[in-house]
Structure formats: C-alpha cells, structure tokens
Amino acid sequence: MTTILVLGLLELLAQYDDFLVQHLREHGGRGSGHTSCLSSAICEEVISLMSARLLQEIVSRISMSKYYSVSLDIIPDEGHIDQLTLVFRYIEGSSPVERFFTFMPNRGHKAFGMFNALHKFLELQGWPKK
C-alpha cells in the first residue's frame, strides 16, 4: 500500500519535473529482474525519510511555540489491538494547531502505564531539551 502511495506521489511530482518524468518513462514498470530506483525497498526508504523530516518539522514548530499540550489516547487498530496515539496541540502565530505525532505500543489502560510510555518515548526523542 505505501509503495503505491509513493509511486503516485512520484507521478504527481513528475508533472512538474522533466527529469523525473523521463526517469519514470525509462525505469518504471519494467518488471522483476531489472534494477530500478522504484523498487519497494527504495519506496520504503523514501517514506521513512519523509516521515523523519515531517516529524522534525513538527518538533521544530512545537519548540518555537510558547505553549503546547500533549494528548495521549488508546485506540484499536485493524487487528483490534490497542495502541497509543500521541497528538500535540500548540499555538502557531495566533492560531491553534493540532498534529498527530505517532502511534506507540500500549502499556496498559491505566494512567500510570500510559504516562510511563509517554515519558519513555519523550526521553528517547531527547525531550525536553535543556
């Protein structure tokens, strides 16, 4: 599914980039056995890089904001397994902004377990910055 999304984005960008449209014509859809920069491994890497850059931008904007809040909630996924969702709310200019940040493994339905999961996640991210 994510590979299809990346390929769709590449096709959209190709409408505005002659080099990219030429690359897609030469290397796209050649089938297995041909090396291509459009393989699923490359697409997964592009998604990973885009995700890291997006999260970096969100962190940068939160850091510039004077006030922010954290929302942590439990939600089941498609397999009916509970996971934690982390959402940040902050002020950008004079407008409130809400950004989904990540899914985290569930650590129980009690507040203490959820707090510990959030605390561990923030420590791994190097937050709060001193």
Secondary structure, DSSP 8 states (H G I E B T S, - for coil): -HHHHHHHHHHHHHTT-HHHHHHHHHHTT--TTS--TTSHHHHHHHHHHHHHHHHHHHHHHHHH-S-EEEEEEEEE-TTS-EEEEEEEEEEETTEEEEEEEEEEE---SSHHHHHHHHHHHHHHTT-S--
